[in-house]
Amino acid sequence: MKITLHSPLDMHLHLRDGDMLKSIARYSSRYFAGAIIMPNLVPPVTTIEQVIEYDKRIEEAIDGDSFERYMTLFFKNSYGYDFLKEAEKYIKAIKLYPSGITTNSEGGVSSFEIDDLKETLEAMSELGLPLLVHGETNGFVMDREREFGSFYEKIASAFPKLKIVMEHITDRHSIKLLNEYENLYATITLHHLYITLDDVAGGLLKPHLFCKPIAKRYEDREALLDVALKAYPKVSFGSDSAPHPISSKESLGCAAGVFSSFVALPALCELFEKHNSLDNLQKFISDNAREIYDIVPIKKEVTLVKKEFEVPKELNGVVPMFYGEKLDWSYDESIGS
């Protein structure tokens, strides 16, 4: 049994920088036609020059793979229309982080008053630049995404022409918002379709499954599965693959992030087949994103086969999701050769 995916896209990807970028970039570029690249480097990507230079470093790291980089800027509330008019030649979206809420998000937004964000959001709305949001408050960790919902409601109402993507949603309340506001969209990760908080901390702690937003309850996972498996048009796949060195994961102060890019497509095949929804995988992994972002990705076919695939315990010093486990699907042997 085989399935061929046409131009699979990852609409939320961390490629990091430096040695880590060089080590892990091809685990995305070999199997995806393109990805939205996150800007939370140190320092964050806030200028056109930084976008261009980061894109060049990614191009070098992927070593000739056919892979489109949809670059982003780290949100600042002082981006004016003229700056963004020039920047839109090089970026696909702007990513908003609440300050200090996740990896390398210091310098993010600390005030969520509309007047404080108005200059940038008005310019984005005029130019048609999507706003990508890491939607969490600083409240109790299990309630952070739900609490952030009021901000989504506020900006969706204040800027009805602004396309807002709720990134890596984990909570069933976020899905409710999708149905209530025409300009709200969402990405869903692989790991949040598979795990709950029990898988992370219900027995021995599993640091390589620790992420932000943290995995939630069973009913939240079921709500995510429902819209993903049906390929609901307002959701698309975004891995939020976020590699960290083993020393940063297996330590006090464990870093948040799941490295999933390498196993994403085989694991999604297994999940969608299990739920008799393989016919919807193409929409979830590519077609919906094309519509949401108004993009035409490069042509790239990735074939997977129903064949046992043992996931390596580490890849260049990074531990992938499902490490040491066996998946039912694997990449066609010719892929990446």
N, C-alpha and C positions, 0 to 999 in steps of 0.2 A: 504494500500500500504506500502511495506517495501523495504528497500535496506540494504544489508549487505556489509560492506567494509572490505577488507582483509588487515590486518596489516597497518592501516593508519599511515602515518609518517608526522611529523612536522619538516621541515628542517631548521628552524630558530626560536629558542625559548629562551626567557629570563626567567630563574627561580629564579633569584636574590639569596639571601643568608639569613641566620639568620631567624628571625621570618617570614619574607615575604616568604621565601622558604617553610617553614613549613605550611604556610597558603594556598599557591596556587599550590603547585607541583602536588597534586592529580587531579586537574582539567585538567591536561595534561595526567598524567600516567594512569588514569582510561579509557581514550578514545582513546589513541594513543599507537601504538606498540613501538614507539621510537621517538627520536628527536635529532637534532643537538643542543647542549647546548652552548649558547654564553658565552664568557670568560670575559666580561667587568664588573668584580666585583671591589670592592675597598679593597685591591689592585688588579690589574688585574691578571689573571691566566697566568703566564709566565714560570713556572717550572713544571717538572714532578710531584714533590711532591705536588704542589698545585692542579694539575689535579686529582691526586689520592684522596686527602683529600676532594675536592669538590664533586667528584663522590660519596664518602662515605656519605657525608651529604645529597645528593640528594636521595640516596638509603634509608636512614633513613626516609626522609620526605615522600616518596611515599608509605611507610607502606605496603610493600609486593606486590604491584601491579607489573604485568609483563610489564616492560617498559625499553627499551634499551636506555642507554645514550650514544650518540655519542659526545664525549668530544672534546674540541678545546683549542688551545693556542691563546693568544693575540699576534699578530704579533710583532716581534722585528727584526731589520735588522742585528742582530748579531748571529742568530741561525745558527750554522754550521751543516755540514752533520752528524758528529758523534752524536751530541746532538739529532738531529731530527730522526736519525736511532733508537735511544733508545726510543724517545718520541712516535714514530708511533705505538708502542705496546699499547698505552693508549689513543691516539687521532685519530680522523677521518679527521680533517682539521685544518687550521690556519686562524684566522679572522684578517683582516687588517682594522683598523680604521684610518681615517685622524684625527690628533690630535685636540681634542676639538669640534668635529663636532656633537657629540650626547652624550647621557647619559654615564658617566664614560669612556669617550674616551681620557681623558688627558693622555699623555704618548704614544699616537698613533704616526703614521708616520707624520713627518713634511716636509720631502723632498721626492719628487716623481721622483728623478733622478734614472735611472736604475742602475747606478754604486753604489748608496747608498743602494740599496735593493738587489743587485746581490747575495750576499752570501747566504741569506735565500732562495731566489727564485730558485736559481740553485739547492740547496739541495732538496727543495720541488719537483722540477721537476724530479730529479733523483729518488726520493722515491715514486713518484706518490701521494703526499699529495695535496689535493685540496686547493686552495686559495679562501677564502670567503671575499668579499669586501663590506664595506659600502661606496658606490660610490657617494660622494658629495664633491664639492669644498666649499670654503668660500664665494662664490659670492652671487648674488641676489638669494633669497631663491627658487624662482620658476625655476631658471636656473641651479642650482647646479648639478643636476644629468646629465643633458645634457652636461655641461661643463666638467664633469669628464670623459666623453666618450673618450677624447683624451688619457687619461692615460690607459684606457682599451685597446685601439688600440695599444698603445706602448708596454704594457707588453704581450699582446696576440701575437704580432709579435716577440718580443724578446725571449719569452719562449713558443714556439709552443707545447711543450709536457706538459706544466703546465695547469691543469684544473682550470679554473677561474670561480667562481660563482658570478654574479652580484646580490647582495642581495636586496630583497624587491624593485624591480624596480617599478617605478611610471610613467615613461616617454616613450612615443612612440618611441623616438630616441634610447632607450636602446634595444628595440625589433629589430630595424634595425641592430644594432651591432650583435645580436644573429645570424642573417642570414649571416653576413659577415665574422665571425671568427669561425672556427671549434671548438676551445677550450674555447669558451665563453658559459656559461649557466646562468640560472637565477632562483631566487625564487620570488613568488608573494604572497602577503598577502591577507587575507580576506578583510580587510578594504579598501585596494586600489582597490578591485574589486567592492566595493559598493559605495564608496564616492568620491566626488571631493572637491575642496577647498570651494565651495559654502556650502557644508554640514557642514563644520567646522566653517566658518566665514561669510557666506552669510547673515545670520540673527543674532540672538543672538549667541554669541560665545559658542561653545560646546567643553569645555576643554577635555572631555573624548574621543574626536576624534582627538585631536591634536597629531601629530606624526612627526617623521623625518625618511625618507624624507617626506616632507609635501605632502598631497594629491594635485593632479594637476588638469588639465582641463578635460572637458568631452571627448574630442578626445583622451586624454591619457588613461582614464579609458576604453574607447571602444577598444583601441588597446590591453590593458591588457586582457580584457574579451575575445577578439578574440582568443588569443593564449591559454588562460586557458581553455576555453570551448571546444576547439578543442584538448586539452591535447597535445599540441605541445611538442615533445619529449625532447626539451632542457629546459623546464621549469618544476618546481615542486612547491608544496605548502610549504610555510614557513610562519607561522603565524606572526612572529615578535611580538608575544604577549609579552607585556612589562608592567607589573603591577607597579603601584605607589599607595601609600596611598591616600585616598581622600584629605587629607590636602595638598598634593603636587600637585594635579591636580586642585582643586578648590581654587586657590590662585594666588597672584601676582607671576610672574615667573613660570607659569604653566609648569610642567614637561612634556616632550614629551614621548608618548607611549600609545598604545591602548591595553587593556587587552581583548583578544579575544579567548583564548584557549578553554574556557568552551563552547562557542557558535559556534565554528568554523565548526564542522561537520553538525549540523542542518542548519546553515546558508548557507553552501556550497550546501547542498542538495536542499534547496529552490531556490538558484540561478541557479544551473545547471538544475533543473526541469523547471524553468521558461523559460529557453532558449532551452528546448528540448535536453539537453545534459547529462542527468543522466548517460548514458552509458559510458561517458568519465571521470566520477568523480574518478573511481578507478585508472585510469592512473595518473591523476593529483595529487591525494592524496597519492599515494604510488608507483605505477609501474615505473613512470619516475624517481623517486628518486633512486630506486634500481639500475637502469641502470647507472644513472649519477655518483653515488657514489660507484658502484660495491659492494652493500651490500645485505645480505640476512637477513631480519628482522625476529624477533620472530613471530610465528604464533599467531594472535589475530584477532578475528572477532568482529566487532562492528556493531550492527544492529540499524537502525533508522526507525521510522515509521511516516507515514503521519498523524500527530496528533498535534494539537495546543500546543505550548510551550511558556509559559510566562516567559521571562527572568527576574531573580531577579534584584532588584535595586542595590544590593551590595552583594558581597561574601567575607566574612572575611575582611571587611574594604576596599575592592577594587571594583570599579565600572566596570562591564563588558560591552562590546559593546552590543548594542541593549537593554540596561537596561530599564525595564518597558514596553518593546514592546512584541508583540506576533509573533513568528515564526510559519511557517506551518509544520515544522518537529521537532521531538523530539527524544531523545534517547529511545530505548526500555527500559521498566521499569526494566528489569532484569539486565541491565548494571550497573556495579559498586555495586551490592548488595552483 
